[in-house]
Amino acid sequence: MTQLKEKKLVASPDDRKIAVVVPCYKVRNHILGVLQSIPAEVDLVVCVDDACPDGSGDFIEQNCQDKRVLVVRHDVNQGVGGAVLTGFEVALEKAMDVAVKIDGDGQMDPALLPLFVKPILEGRADYTKGNRFWDVKYLRKMPVVRLFGNAVLGFMSKFSTGYWQSMDPTNGYIALHLKAFRLLQREKIAKRFFFESDLLFNLCLIRAVVQDIPMKAVYADEVSNLRVSRIVGPFLKGHLKNFSKRIFYNYILRDFNVASFEIILGLLLLCFGIVEGSAFWYRSVAEGIVTTSGQVMLAALPILVGIQLLVSAINYDVSNTPKEPVHRYIE
């Protein structure tokens, strides 16, 4: 029985329907070239005109003859995340199996699309995303500020999402099995620049399997609306919020295991040691009372044990990354 089930899952990936979603906002100079480059294996191309001031939707309808292309319009700009979610919803309504998001500014090579959908069609992943950090030689063309910003954001993303093996969280070249998409609370996903990171967080809540796909970093004459200095603060706030939610959901509400014990006891010991140490230090400075070795140990030992417990909890969290794609078990 198991053999028949596994055979059905991977026997005919060619029968699966693939959709491409292209958010369109000020991309008239590149959009036609992007649409022409989309592989023939794609069944549907959803272009979302996100209240574009340049009239991207009208431009596409007037100049693109590809019958796979469907233009959808937003009356109010919703940001790249809002456009992608709308496109994924349309793909779901059209009975597609996998949806791939490709930007309309030419930064993402549509020829890479088979690499993104293959792990999903073969039942090895629910979600795939590009990773420009895979090969060091590709990073030479990336601006230093963006390289540093992405590294910082990637580190924060590991804590907030639990996908410790994943990097380049702001990479917008993504593919998602629409059965997994159905499980997400789509109305709670951020719709602007935090979209990709927040989508990863929501995927972790349903225990989806995520796989990185190596790709080159491409920078030509396109204009990016993303400024690292502007988004680091809001991203930090968003990651801290998601990290708190993830720890509570996964280690307190849904399950209570050894990592739960280590997190709670580790935080208590760490806080106790810091408070005690601060109190002893204040008395020493303000009142001239010499801190004894016993008092130093009373503050230092809980801090050291607390840190050790928290490091052990992180190690457990790293090994707890989802390994079974959820879409395989959804009708």
C-alpha positions in Angstrom: 0.0 0.0 0.0 2.8 2.4 0.9 4.6 1.7 -2.4 1.5 2.6 -4.4 1.1 5.8 -2.4 4.8 6.8 -3.0 4.5 6.0 -6.7 1.5 8.2 -7.1 3.2 11.1 -5.4 6.2 11.3 -7.8 5.2 9.3 -10.9 3.8 12.0 -13.1 5.2 15.5 -12.3 4.5 16.5 -15.9 0.8 16.4 -15.1 1.1 19.0 -12.4 0.0 22.5 -13.4 2.4 25.4 -12.8 1.6 29.1 -12.5 3.9 32.0 -12.5 2.9 35.2 -10.6 4.5 38.5 -11.6 4.0 41.6 -9.4 3.9 44.6 -11.7 4.8 48.0 -10.4 6.9 50.3 -12.5 8.4 47.5 -14.6 7.3 48.5 -18.1 10.9 48.6 -19.4 11.5 44.9 -18.5 8.1 43.1 -18.2 7.7 42.0 -21.9 11.2 40.5 -21.9 10.4 38.6 -18.7 7.1 37.3 -20.0 8.8 36.1 -23.3 11.4 34.2 -21.3 8.9 32.2 -19.2 9.3 28.5 -20.1 6.6 26.6 -22.1 6.0 24.2 -19.2 4.2 27.0 -17.4 0.4 26.8 -17.7 -0.7 30.2 -16.3 1.0 33.6 -15.9 -0.7 35.9 -13.5 0.4 39.6 -13.9 -0.8 41.6 -10.9 -0.9 45.3 -11.7 -0.5 46.7 -8.1 -2.1 50.1 -8.8 0.9 50.8 -11.0 1.1 54.5 -12.0 2.6 53.5 -15.3 -0.4 51.3 -16.2 1.5 48.0 -16.4 -1.7 46.0 -16.8 -2.9 47.9 -19.8 0.7 47.8 -21.3 0.8 44.0 -21.0 -2.6 43.5 -22.5 -1.8 45.7 -25.4 1.7 44.3 -26.2 1.7 40.7 -25.0 0.1 38.0 -27.2 0.8 35.1 -24.9 -2.5 33.4 -24.1 -1.3 32.1 -20.8 -1.1 35.6 -19.5 -3.9 36.9 -17.2 -3.8 40.4 -15.9 -5.3 41.2 -12.4 -5.5 44.7 -11.1 -5.4 46.2 -7.6 -7.4 49.5 -7.1 -5.0 50.3 -4.2 -1.3 49.5 -4.0 -0.8 46.6 -1.6 2.9 46.1 -1.9 4.8 43.2 -3.4 3.4 40.8 -0.8 -0.2 41.8 -1.5 0.4 41.3 -5.2 2.0 37.9 -4.7 -0.8 36.7 -2.4 -3.4 37.9 -4.9 -1.6 36.0 -7.7 -1.4 32.9 -5.6 -5.1 33.1 -4.8 -5.9 33.3 -8.6 -3.6 30.3 -9.3 -5.4 28.4 -6.6 -8.8 29.3 -8.1 -7.5 28.1 -11.5 -6.6 24.7 -10.0 -2.9 25.1 -10.4 -0.6 22.9 -8.3 2.5 25.1 -7.9 2.9 28.8 -8.0 6.2 30.5 -8.7 6.8 34.2 -8.1 9.1 36.0 -10.5 9.8 39.8 -10.4 9.0 41.8 -13.5 12.2 43.9 -13.4 14.4 41.3 -15.0 16.5 40.4 -11.9 15.2 36.9 -11.9 16.0 34.4 -14.7 12.8 32.5 -15.7 15.1 29.8 -17.1 15.8 28.8 -13.4 12.1 28.0 -12.9 12.5 24.2 -13.4 15.1 24.1 -10.5 12.5 25.7 -8.2 9.6 23.5 -9.0 11.4 20.2 -9.2 11.8 19.6 -5.4 8.1 20.4 -5.0 6.9 18.2 -7.8 9.0 15.3 -6.5 7.5 15.7 -3.0 10.7 16.8 -1.3 9.7 20.3 -0.4 6.7 22.5 0.1 8.5 25.8 -0.6 11.6 26.7 -2.5 13.4 30.0 -2.5 16.5 31.5 -4.2 19.8 31.8 -2.3 22.3 34.3 -3.7 24.8 33.4 -0.9 25.4 29.9 -2.1 28.5 30.6 -4.2 31.0 33.2 -3.1 31.8 34.2 -6.7 28.2 35.4 -7.3 28.5 37.8 -4.3 31.2 40.0 -6.0 28.5 41.8 -8.0 26.3 42.5 -5.0 26.7 45.9 -3.4 28.6 45.8 -0.1 25.8 47.5 1.9 23.2 45.1 0.5 25.5 42.1 1.2 25.9 43.1 4.8 22.3 43.9 5.3 21.2 40.6 3.8 23.6 38.8 6.1 22.2 40.5 9.2 18.6 39.9 8.1 19.4 36.3 7.3 20.8 35.7 10.8 17.6 37.3 12.4 15.4 35.2 10.1 17.0 32.0 11.4 15.9 32.8 14.9 12.4 34.0 14.0 11.5 31.2 11.5 13.4 28.2 12.7 14.8 27.4 9.2 18.4 27.4 10.3 19.7 25.9 7.1 18.1 28.7 5.0 19.8 31.9 4.0 18.9 35.0 1.9 15.4 35.4 3.5 14.5 38.5 1.4 15.1 36.7 -1.9 11.9 37.1 -3.9 12.4 34.1 -6.3 10.0 31.7 -4.6 7.8 28.7 -5.4 5.1 27.2 -3.3 2.9 24.2 -3.5 -0.7 25.5 -3.4 -1.9 22.8 -1.0 0.5 24.2 1.6 -0.7 27.7 0.6 -4.2 26.7 1.6 -3.1 26.0 5.1 -1.6 29.4 5.7 -3.5 32.2 7.5 -3.0 34.5 4.4 -4.6 37.5 6.0 -1.9 37.7 8.6 1.1 37.6 6.3 2.9 41.0 5.8 2.2 42.5 2.4 5.2 44.8 1.9 9.0 44.4 2.2 8.7 42.0 5.1 6.6 39.6 3.0 9.2 36.9 2.2 10.4 36.8 5.8 6.9 36.7 7.2 5.9 34.0 4.7 8.7 31.9 6.0 7.5 32.4 9.6 4.0 31.4 8.6 5.3 28.3 6.8 7.1 27.2 9.9 3.8 27.3 11.8 2.4 24.6 9.5 5.7 22.7 9.6 6.4 23.1 5.8 9.7 21.9 4.3 11.8 24.7 2.8 14.7 24.3 0.4 17.1 26.9 -0.9 17.9 27.0 -4.6 21.4 28.5 -5.6 21.1 31.4 -8.0 23.2 34.3 -9.2 22.7 37.9 -8.0 21.8 40.0 -11.0 21.9 43.8 -11.0 21.4 45.7 -14.2 19.6 49.0 -14.8 16.6 48.2 -12.7 15.7 50.4 -9.8 15.1 48.7 -6.5 12.6 50.2 -4.0 14.4 48.4 -1.1 16.8 50.4 1.0 18.6 48.4 3.7 19.0 51.3 6.1 15.3 51.9 5.9 14.1 48.4 6.6 16.6 47.0 9.2 14.7 48.6 12.1 11.2 47.4 11.0 12.6 44.0 10.1 14.2 43.6 13.5 10.9 44.5 15.2 9.1 42.0 12.9 11.6 39.2 13.6 11.5 39.7 17.3 7.7 39.5 17.2 7.7 36.4 15.1 10.4 34.8 17.2 8.3 35.3 20.4 5.3 33.8 18.7 7.2 30.8 17.3 8.7 29.9 20.7 5.4 30.2 22.4 3.5 28.2 19.8 6.0 25.5 19.2 7.4 25.0 22.7 4.7 26.0 25.1 1.2 25.9 23.4 1.6 22.9 21.0 4.3 20.9 22.8 6.3 20.8 26.0 9.6 19.0 25.6 13.2 19.2 26.9 13.8 22.5 24.9 10.7 24.0 26.6 12.2 23.2 30.0 15.6 24.6 28.9 14.2 27.8 27.6 12.1 28.5 30.8 14.8 27.6 33.3 17.6 29.2 31.2 15.7 32.5 31.1 14.9 32.4 34.8 18.5 31.7 35.8 19.9 34.3 33.3 17.6 37.0 34.6 18.3 36.1 38.2 22.0 36.3 37.7 21.8 39.6 35.9 19.6 41.2 38.5 21.8 39.9 41.4 25.0 40.9 39.7 23.6 44.4 39.0 22.5 44.8 42.6 25.9 43.8 43.9 27.7 46.1 41.5 25.4 49.0 42.4 26.1 48.5 46.1 29.8 48.3 45.5 29.8 51.6 43.6 27.2 53.6 45.5 27.9 52.4 49.0 31.5 51.3 48.8 30.7 47.8 50.0 33.2 45.3 48.6 31.6 42.4 46.7 32.7 39.0 48.1 33.7 36.0 46.0 30.6 34.2 47.1 28.4 37.0 45.9 30.2 37.0 42.6 29.6 33.3 42.2 25.9 33.8 43.2 25.5 36.1 40.2 27.9 34.4 37.7 26.9 30.8 38.1 23.2 31.3 37.2 24.3 33.4 34.2 26.6 30.7 33.0 24.1 27.9 33.6 21.3 29.9 32.0 23.4 30.6 28.9 24.3 26.9 28.6 20.7 25.9 28.8 19.6 28.4 26.2 22.4 27.2 23.8 21.2 23.6 24.3 17.7 24.8 23.5 19.0 26.4 20.3 20.7 23.2 19.4 17.4 21.3 19.8 15.6 23.9 17.7 18.1 23.5 14.9 17.6 19.7 14.8 13.8 20.3 14.9 13.6 21.7 11.4 10.6 20.2 9.4 11.6 17.3 7.2 8.3 15.9 5.9 6.5 18.1 3.3 3.0 18.8 4.5 1.4 19.0 1.0 1.9 15.2 0.6 -0.7 14.6 3.2 -3.4 17.0 2.0 -6.1 16.0 -0.5 
